[in-house]
Amino acid sequence: MKKIIFTILFLVNFAQADYIDDGHKAYNAGDKQKASKLYKKACDGGYAGGCKVYRILNEECVR
């Protein structure tokens, strides 16, 4: 049972990392709107790094 829970948690965390990687690529390509959406998905999934970058991107857009 512990192996199953660990595997599920690992896969969920791995999926959030994909949002971060794709968000980074979108940002570097100049597509801040797409990057923001991807970081928001990572944040909504519980990935704190995604929340931090999402907040920073939104602050940039307000300025």
Stockholm file with secondary structure:
# STOCKHOLM 1.0

chainA/1-63         MKKIIFTILFLVNFAQADYIDDGHKAYNAGDKQKASKLYKKACDGGYAGGCKVYRILNEECVR
#=GR chainA/1-63 SS CHHHHHHHHHHHHHHHHHHHHHHHHHHHTTCHHHHHHHHHHHHHTTCHHHHHHHHHHHHHHHC
#=GC SS_cons        CHHHHHHHHHHHHHHHHHHHHHHHHHHHTTCHHHHHHHHHHHHHTTCHHHHHHHHHHHHHHHC
//
